[in-house]
C-alpha cells in the first residue's frame, strides 16, 4: 500500500515523551494503523513503557497493559486466553517490546508462548541496545559496537533470534524497518490474519544510543538494508522469502553497498575507524555478514530444489 493510502485514523496521538525523531514511535504509529481499534497492547519495561505519559493522560488510543521486563509474552498469553473465554478472538493481542525485553530478559516467556501456539503478535522494536536504561549492550547489539558496557566495542556477534523462532515452527515471522513503512504496514496486516503465534522484528536506529544526528534516522535505516546489515524477509509455513532491496541483493540483481557506508554514520563504530582503521575487527564483521547471506541463499535454494 502506498504511503498516501494508509488509514487516516490515529491510535498514537501527539504528546508521547519520546526523543525527537524517534522511529520507535513512528513504527508503533504505523503498526497501529495496520492493526486497527480492536487491539490490546502489552508493553514490558522499555522505552515505550516510559513514554506513555502520566496517569490519567496518555497518547495511546488503545488499551495498554504495562508489565514487568520479563513478562511481555506471559502477560499477552493471559490476555489472549481471557479474550478467547469471552468469545472475542477478533481482538488483536500485541506485545510491543524492545530487544532487551525480547532477546534477553523476555526470551523465556516468548519461547514458551510460541511453543504453546498462543494466538498473539509479538513485535520487537530492535534498537540493538538497552536504550532506556543507559545504552547498555543487549543480545541484539552487533559485534564491535560501542555501548556503555562495551566501551571498547562488543566482542560477540548478535543473537539470531529470528532463526531461534523459526526452529519453533512459528506460523509467521517477518523482519521490517522503520525506514520502509509500507513494507512494515503490510507485514503487520498479514500477521493479524493468521491464527497462532506471529513475530515481527523492526529495525530501529536510535540517535542518542548510536550517536548520530536526529535528522539522519531514516537515512541510516535505509543504509542498513542497502548494505545488507539488516535483511527484510518473511517466513510463513516453513518458507523463507525476501522483500524489496533485500530480495534484489539475494538474487544478485544489485550489489550491497559497502558496510562501511553504514557504520561510518554512527558514533558507536567510530573507534573502528579512528584514530586508525581496525582491519581485524572490520574483516570479522564482513566475514560474518557474508556468512549470513550465504546461509540465506542456501536456505532459499533448498526450498526451490
N, C-alpha and C positions, 0 to 999 in steps of 0.2 A: 504494500500500500504506500502511495506517495505521501510524503510528509504533510502536504496541504490537505490531504483527505483523512487525516487522523481524527478521531472523535473530538468534538469541541468540549464535551463535559469534562470538568476537572475534579479530581479527587485528592489532589495535593495543592493546597492554596498557598499564596504568598504568606511569609511570616515564619517559615522554618528557620531555626537558629543554626543554619549550616554555614560553612565557609563560603565566601563569594565564589561563584563559578563552580560549585560542587556538582560534578556529574553523577554522583550518587543520587542526589535529588532529582536531576533530570531523568535518570533511568527509572526511578520509582514513579515519577510522573507518567512516563510512557507506559510502564508496566501496568499501572492502574487504569490507564485508558483502555488497554487491551483486556483487562480483567473485568472492568465494569463495577457497578454499585454492589452487586451481590458478592462481596469479598470481605473476608476477615483476615487481617494481618497479624502474624505472630512475630514479634521483634525481640530477639535476645539482645543482651548488652552489646552495644556497638555505637558507631557514630549516629546512626538513625535513631537509636533509643535516646540519644542526648539532644536531638534537635526537634523532638515532638512538641516542645513548649511546656509551659507550666499550667497545671490544673487550675481552672477548668477550661482553658483555651488551648486549641491545637490546630495546626494547619491540615491535619488528616481528616478526610471526609468519608472514611470507612471505619468500622470498629477495629480497635487495636488492642492486642494483649501483649504488654511488655513483660518480658520474662528473663530469668537468670541466663547467664552466658551459655551454660551447657545444655539448656533445656528447650531450645527452639523446636526441634523436631518432636520431642516428647510432648510439649505443650500442644503443638499442632495435631498430634495423634489424638489427644483428648478432645480437642475441639471438633475434629473430623468425626470421631465416634459419637459425640453428643449430637451433631447435626444429622448423622445417619439415624440415630434413635428418634429424632424429631421429624424425620422424613424430609429433610432439607438438603439433600445431596447436591442440589444445584448451586449451593453457595461455595465459592472458591475459598479454600483454606490455604493460605500462602505464608510460608516462613520467609522473612526478609532479613538476611543475616550477613555479617561481614566475614572475611576469610578467617579471622581469629576464632569466631564462634562456629565456624564450619570445618575448616581444615584441622583445627587443633582441639579446642575445648568442646565443641559440639559434635565431633565426628562419631562418637559412640551412639548418641541418640539418633543421628541421621542414618547411620548404618542399620540400627535396629528398626527404625520406621520403614526404611526401604525394604528390608528383609521381610517385614510383615505385610508389605504391599499397601501401606497406608495411602489413602486417597487424599493427596495434597500436592502442592507445588512448592518445592524448596528452591528459593532464589538466593544465590550467594553473590553479593556485590563485592568483588575482589579488588581491593586496593593494595594488596600484597604486603600489608603491614598491620600492626595494631595501632591504627592512626589515632583513635580516640583517647588512648591511654598513654601516649608518649612516643609513638613511632618506633615501637619495638619490632623485632623480626617475628614473622609468623612462618608456618609451614608453606605458605604461598610466596614468600619472599624469594626472588631469583638469586642465583649464585652471583657473588661479587658485589651485591648491593649494600650500600651503607644504611644502617639504622642505628638507633641509639644503643642497641645491644650488640651490634656487629659493626663497630666503628671503623674497622679496617676492611670491611667487606664480608658478606656472608660466605661461609666455606662449604655450604651444602646446596645442592640443587633443590628447587621447589618440589613439593609433593605433587604427584599426578592424581589429583582427586577424581577428575572425570573418569580416568581409567579404573580407579578403585570402584566407582559406582557402576561402570559397565560390567564389572565382574559380579555385581549383584543382580544382573539381568534386569535392570531397570527398564520399563517400557519406553520412556522418552527422556533424553538428555540433550542439552544444547549449550553451546557457548555463544556469547554475544559481546558486543562492545557498545559503550556509551556513545561512541563516535559514529555508529551506524544504527540510528534509532528505528528506521523502517524494518531492518532485519530483526531487531530486538522486539518490536511490536508483533511481528509475525510469529516469532517463536513463542512468545507468551500466549498469544491467541491459540496456537497449535496445542500447547501444553494443557490448556484448560478444557480441551475437547477429549482428552484421553483419561481413561479410568486408571487408578492406581497412583504410584509414586512418580513424580516428574522432578527433574533437576535442571536448573538453568544457572549458568555462571557468567556474570557480566564483568568485563574488564573495566576497572575504574581508575584512571590516572588520578593521583592525589597530589595537588600542587604543593601544599605545605610539607607533606611527607616525602615526596620525591624531589623536592627542591627545584621547581620550575615556575615561571610566571603564570598567574591565574588565566591569562588570556590565551595560553597555549594548550589548554586541556584537550580540546577536540583534535587539534593537530597531532598531539603526541599519541592519542588513542588510535588515530589512523596510521601513524607510523608503526605502531606495534603490530598492526595487521599487515601492513605493506612490507615489513621486514621479516615477517613470519614469526616474530616473537610471541604473537597471540594468534591462534588459528580459530576461524569461525566454522563450526561444524554442528551437525545434528546426528544423534544416534537413536534410531527408532526400530524396535523389534529386531535388534541384533545387527542392523545395517548402519554403517557409518557413511555420511555424505557431507561434503564440504560446500561452503557457501561463498558467493561473491569473490573477492580478491583471493581468498584462501583457496578456493576451487581452481582458480587460474594458476596459482603458484603450484598446487599439487599436480596439475596436468601439464605443467611446463609451458603454459601459454605466456606467462610473464616471469621474469626473474625477480626474486625478492630483493628489495633494497638492502644495502649493507647494514648489518645490525648496529654498526657504529652510528649511523644516522639517527637511530632511535635513542641509543644510550647517551650520546653527547648532549641531548636536550635536557638531561636531568642531573641535578647536583649529586644525587645518590651514587652515580657512577663516575664522578669527576676524578676520584683517586685512581681510576684505571687508566686515565689519560694524562694527568698532571701530578707531579712535575715531569714525569716521564711515562711513556706508554708501557703498561703492564702486559707484555706479549703473552706470558704464560697463562694468565687468567683469561685474557681475551680469546686465546686459542681454545681454552676449555669451554668457554661459552659458545663459541661457534661449533665445536665438536658436538656438544650436547644438543644444540639446535638442529644440526644436520641429522643427528640420530633420531630425534623426534619425527622429523619429516620423512625419513626413510621408513620408520615404523608406520606412519600414516599411509604411505604409498603401498607398503606391503599389505596392510590390512584391507585397503580398498581393492587391490589386485586379487587377493584371495576371495573376496566377495564376488568378483566377476569371473573368476576362473571356471 
